[in-house]
Amino acid sequence: MIKVINDKCKACGECILACPCDVLRMDKETGLATVKYPDDCQLCNLCVYYCPYDAMELTAEKNGKLVLSWS
């Protein structure tokens, strides 16, 4: 599951541009990145990689279940 760490987010939008699944949006009230469509997240880690402020966190859970990859 992807999570935005609001205290670190500077609203630069790099995570939104990096996401190939269109999961993230800018929140109209706070102006910060937010996870709008969590079920569409493929756990690719691109938002974490491209965030220059270390404001993205990725866990190995999706919908409350542990996600394993066999590659």
N, C-alpha and C positions, 0 to 999 in steps of 0.2 A: 504494500500500500504506500502511496506517495503522500507526503505531508509537507506543507509549507511552514517554516519556522518564522512566524510573523515578526519576531524581534530582530531577525537578521535581514528580512526582505527589504529591499530598497526600491521595489517597483520598477526595475529596469526592463522587465519583460523578456529577458533572455530565455528563461525556462519555457515560456509560452511559445516562443519561436522555435525552440528545439524539439518540442513534443510532436512526434509524428502522428499521434492518435488524437490530438486536439482535446486533451483532457483538462488543460489549465485555462483559466480566464483571469482578467483583472476584475477584482471586486469593485463595484461602482461606489460603494460606501467608504471602504477603507483605502482604495487605490492600490491594494496589494494583490499579489498573485493568489489565486485560490484554486482548489481542486473542484472543478465543476462537474466532471463526469468520471468519478472514480472507477466505475465498472469497465470503462473503456481503456484503462491503464494496462499496458502490456509489460510493465516493470522493466523497461528497456534501460533506465538509468540516465538517459540523455539530459533530462532536466537537471539532475544532480550534477552531472559533468559540466554543463554549460553555465550553471549559476555562479557568478563571480563572487557572491557573498556567502556561500555555504548555507543558503537558506532552504535547501530542499533536503528531505530525508526520505529514504526508501527502506521499507521493511519487507521481510519475506512473507508477509501476510496479504491476502486479498480476500475480502468478504469474510474476515475472521478465520480463514483457513491458511495453513502454511503452504507456500508455493514452492515446489521443487522443480528444478530444470535438469533434464537428462540430455546434455549435449556433449 
